[in-house]
Amino acid sequence: MKTLKGQKAVVTGGSRGLGLGIVEALIAQQADVTVVARDPERLAQVSRQLGVKVISGDITNKELARMILRDVQPSILVLNAGATPVMGALHDLSWDDFNRVWETDVKAGFHWLQEAIRLPLPPGSRVIVGSSGAALDGSPLSGSYAGAKRMLWLMAGYANGVARGLGLGIHFQAIVPMQIIGETELGRIAAEAYAQLKGVGVEALLAGFGASMPPHMVGDNVVSILTDPRYEKGVAFGMKGELGIVSLDS
């Protein structure tokens, strides 16, 4: 994609945090963006501020995924939405607490990836799947979060195999932020939990990652992945404030 101007994009979880940063970056490139999230009040605010189309709904609902992709027919799909994990050590969590992220993030990814293939999206479309550095290093205080994010990364690869076999011309890619992003609600919750575990202050913990990577930087990185020929064929890309975009393909 040499330009995003006029490209139809759907961003799940685009009303706050990293998703909002991605939406803002796409809007800056004159993409035609539809934001999908659960909270109608947040969506209304984003619609007023950015002039985007918004749809309120449960991202784990496969009928919702099918309806939105059928009606919008985006050439860019960003799967960013997910649950906030319950923070706690393994022995302190209930099964429902532990499994929350798997049942939300992976279930949603499963349905949206399936529908992107079944519809299918237009040839040349790009699907960006939100993963996490926890998929590499684990996350002992967030239940199934690390496993869920690794599964989403793997599913992007699986989807590429299916798309190639069917000759769809759709490319699936995983983005892997490799540091806690304290500017988001989820990042702040995680930073507070791990700072307490390590016996340090929150800001000291965040400083240990090096240069910060606020949501707008993540959004700019996504735009680069979509438009820069260097990232056209890769599958998994790490992101870090100090390093920018790094290929994680073996």
TACORUR-V762295 format. One record per residue. N is the residue number from 0. RES is the residue in one letter. PHI is phi in whole degrees, 0 to 359 (999 if undefined). OMEGA is omega in whole degrees, 0 to 359 (none if undefined). Layout:
n:res:phi:omega
N:RES:PHI:OMEGA
N:RES:PHI:OMEGA
//
This chain:
n:res:phi:omega
0:M:999:180
1:K:287:178
2:T:219:176
3:L:259:182
4:K:300:179
5:G:81:179
6:Q:291:177
7:K:278:182
8:A:231:171
9:V:243:179
10:V:237:175
11:T:275:182
12:G:66:185
13:G:268:182
14:S:265:180
15:R:198:172
16:G:58:181
17:L:299:180
18:G:299:179
19:L:294:176
20:G:300:178
21:I:292:178
22:V:301:181
23:E:299:180
24:A:293:178
25:L:294:178
26:I:298:179
27:A:298:177
28:Q:265:176
29:Q:67:172
30:A:285:178
31:D:263:194
32:V:254:170
33:T:244:182
34:V:255:179
35:V:243:178
36:A:201:185
37:R:274:190
38:D:276:182
39:P:294:180
40:E:291:176
41:R:298:180
42:L:298:180
43:A:298:179
44:Q:295:179
45:V:296:179
46:S:297:179
47:R:296:186
48:Q:285:188
49:L:248:179
50:G:73:181
51:V:271:171
52:K:283:181
53:V:225:176
54:I:223:178
55:S:264:178
56:G:177:180
57:D:273:185
58:I:293:178
59:T:276:182
60:N:275:184
61:K:294:178
62:E:293:177
63:L:296:178
64:A:301:181
65:R:297:182
66:M:297:183
67:I:294:181
68:L:293:178
69:R:293:185
70:D:282:183
71:V:274:185
72:Q:51:183
73:P:286:170
74:S:263:175
75:I:230:177
76:L:233:179
77:V:246:181
78:L:263:185
79:N:248:188
80:A:295:177
81:G:187:182
82:A:277:171
83:T:276:184
84:P:291:169
85:V:283:183
86:M:273:178
87:G:172:178
88:A:291:185
89:L:309:186
90:H:281:182
91:D:260:185
92:L:262:168
93:S:282:178
94:W:298:180
95:D:297:176
96:D:298:183
97:F:299:190
98:N:269:187
99:R:304:184
100:V:291:178
101:W:300:184
102:E:289:179
103:T:258:187
104:D:295:183
105:V:288:178
106:K:299:178
107:A:297:179
108:G:302:179
109:F:303:183
110:H:291:182
111:W:292:177
112:L:294:177
113:Q:302:184
114:E:290:176
115:A:298:179
116:I:280:185
117:R:290:184
118:L:303:346
119:P:270:171
120:L:296:181
121:P:299:174
122:P:305:183
123:G:90:180
124:S:292:177
125:R:236:177
126:V:241:180
127:I:255:182
128:V:252:182
129:G:283:174
130:S:246:183
131:S:197:173
132:G:300:176
133:A:299:178
134:A:296:178
135:L:266:192
136:D:250:183
137:G:83:180
138:S:206:192
139:P:293:181
140:L:255:185
141:S:232:173
142:G:60:184
143:S:274:186
144:Y:305:184
145:A:298:179
146:G:295:179
147:A:296:181
148:K:290:175
149:R:292:180
150:M:296:178
151:L:298:177
152:W:300:178
153:L:298:182
154:M:296:175
155:A:299:177
156:G:294:178
157:Y:300:182
158:A:297:177
159:N:298:179
160:G:299:179
161:V:294:182
162:A:297:177
163:R:295:181
164:G:298:181
165:L:267:180
166:G:65:186
167:L:277:182
168:G:72:176
169:I:255:180
170:H:242:182
171:F:252:182
172:Q:223:178
173:A:254:173
174:I:254:190
175:V:230:174
176:P:300:190
177:M:254:175
178:Q:204:174
179:I:288:182
180:I:255:188
181:G:292:180
182:E:282:179
183:T:258:179
184:E:298:179
185:L:298:180
186:G:298:181
187:R:292:178
188:I:299:180
189:A:295:181
190:A:297:180
191:E:295:181
192:A:295:183
193:Y:285:175
194:A:295:177
195:Q:295:179
196:L:299:183
197:K:272:180
198:G:72:178
199:V:232:176
200:G:284:181
201:V:299:183
202:E:293:177
203:A:294:178
204:L:298:181
205:L:295:179
206:A:296:179
207:G:295:177
208:F:277:184
209:G:91:182
210:A:302:180
211:S:290:178
212:M:224:181
213:P:294:184
214:P:305:181
215:H:295:178
216:M:289:175
217:V:300:178
218:G:300:178
219:D:297:178
220:N:295:178
221:V:297:177
222:V:300:179
223:S:298:180
224:I:298:181
225:L:284:190
226:T:244:183
227:D:272:181
228:P:303:179
229:R:296:185
230:Y:250:187
231:E:293:188
232:K:255:182
233:G:291:181
234:V:250:184
235:A:240:181
236:F:231:172
237:G:282:178
238:M:225:178
239:K:213:183
240:G:305:183
241:E:276:188
242:L:254:186
243:G:77:183
244:I:260:182
245:V:231:177
246:S:293:177
247:L:248:178
248:D:288:181
249:S:280:none
//
